[in-house]
Amino acid sequence: RYEVAVRLVDAPLGVVIVVDGAVAPEASKRFEQEVVRVVSDLALDPPAGDVFTWDRRRFRTARLLTEATPELAVARITSDLLRDGKRRDLAEDMWEITP
């Protein structure tokens, strides 16, 4: 079975995007190149208008639901404190994300 998943990870120096993919071995190099291209293109030319608004809303909802469990919320808060010396208001920060 082939699939792709994208997730955000709180790393010590900041949040990073992790793309996990299960692809046919002969397609792995092309898949890697395509992922790098897409992520680079997003940085240069982010989506505009409603597309971005709906993607941000979907991301925000998924992230807040993921962190609804106390264990995950504590892990993020601990990372925030270690990295920045203060706790982020995750819900507020997400609304500040702009294209």
PAROMI-916426 format. One record per residue (C-alpha): residue number from 1; x, y, z. Coordinates in nm, 3 decimals. Layout:
<recs>
<NUM, <X, Y, Z>> ...
</recs>
This chain:
<recs>
<1, <0.000, 0.000, 0.000>> <2, <0.135, 0.343, -0.096>> <3, <0.056, 0.662, 0.088>> <4, <0.184, 1.004, 0.186>> <5, <0.143, 1.186, 0.517>> <6, <0.251, 1.535, 0.613>> <7, <0.292, 1.645, 0.973>> <8, <0.442, 1.926, 1.175>> <9, <0.697, 1.841, 1.441>> <10, <0.808, 2.066, 1.726>> <11, <1.186, 2.042, 1.698>> <12, <1.427, 2.216, 1.938>> <13, <1.494, 2.500, 1.691>> <14, <1.134, 2.539, 1.573>> <15, <0.852, 2.365, 1.394>> <16, <0.947, 2.156, 1.090>> <17, <0.740, 1.993, 0.817>> <18, <0.789, 1.617, 0.789>> <19, <0.671, 1.435, 0.477>> <20, <0.648, 1.057, 0.509>> <21, <0.588, 0.860, 0.195>> <22, <0.558, 0.497, 0.100>> <23, <0.623, 0.466, -0.272>> <24, <0.751, 0.207, -0.513>> <25, <1.132, 0.179, -0.490>> <26, <1.174, 0.283, -0.852>> <27, <0.974, 0.601, -0.785>> <28, <1.150, 0.706, -0.463>> <29, <1.400, 0.947, -0.617>> <30, <1.133, 1.118, -0.828>> <31, <0.902, 1.136, -0.524>> <32, <1.174, 1.300, -0.314>> <33, <1.247, 1.556, -0.587>> <34, <0.877, 1.637, -0.621>> <35, <0.833, 1.688, -0.246>> <36, <1.132, 1.922, -0.233>> <37, <0.999, 2.114, -0.537>> <38, <0.648, 2.151, -0.393>> <39, <0.771, 2.271, -0.053>> <40, <1.013, 2.517, -0.217>> <41, <0.738, 2.647, -0.447>> <42, <0.508, 2.704, -0.149>> <43, <0.772, 2.921, 0.015>> <44, <0.818, 3.125, -0.304>> <45, <0.455, 3.143, -0.413>> <46, <0.213, 3.061, -0.129>> <47, <-0.152, 2.987, -0.209>> <48, <-0.376, 3.291, -0.205>> <49, <-0.733, 3.368, -0.117>> <50, <-0.986, 3.105, -0.021>> <51, <-0.755, 2.812, -0.089>> <52, <-0.516, 2.929, 0.181>> <53, <-0.798, 3.025, 0.420>> <54, <-0.956, 2.679, 0.403>> <55, <-0.620, 2.503, 0.427>> <56, <-0.530, 2.710, 0.733>> <57, <-0.866, 2.634, 0.895>> <58, <-0.827, 2.261, 0.826>> <59, <-0.469, 2.267, 0.962>> <60, <-0.573, 2.463, 1.272>> <61, <-0.858, 2.226, 1.349>> <62, <-0.644, 1.915, 1.302>> <63, <-0.363, 2.056, 1.516>> <64, <-0.593, 2.166, 1.798>> <65, <-0.770, 1.828, 1.797>> <66, <-0.436, 1.649, 1.802>> <67, <-0.327, 1.850, 2.104>> <68, <-0.658, 1.807, 2.286>> <69, <-0.504, 1.526, 2.490>> <70, <-0.323, 1.655, 2.799>> <71, <-0.011, 1.450, 2.723>> <72, <0.044, 1.612, 2.382>> <73, <-0.040, 1.960, 2.509>> <74, <0.215, 1.924, 2.789>> <75, <0.480, 1.802, 2.543>> <76, <0.427, 2.110, 2.322>> <77, <0.425, 2.350, 2.616>> <78, <0.746, 2.193, 2.747>> <79, <0.908, 2.235, 2.403>> <80, <0.794, 2.597, 2.395>> <81, <0.942, 2.667, 2.737>> <82, <1.273, 2.500, 2.654>> <83, <1.305, 2.674, 2.317>> <84, <1.152, 3.018, 2.380>> <85, <1.121, 3.051, 2.757>> <86, <0.745, 3.101, 2.728>> <87, <0.433, 2.911, 2.629>> <88, <0.273, 2.987, 2.292>> <89, <-0.099, 3.038, 2.252>> <90, <-0.130, 2.783, 1.975>> <91, <-0.482, 2.879, 1.865>> <92, <-0.389, 3.247, 1.841>> <93, <-0.061, 3.178, 1.660>> <94, <-0.240, 2.977, 1.393>> <95, <-0.471, 3.264, 1.302>> <96, <-0.162, 3.477, 1.245>> <97, <-0.033, 3.240, 0.976>> <98, <-0.054, 3.421, 0.646>> <99, <0.033, 3.322, 0.291>> 
</recs>
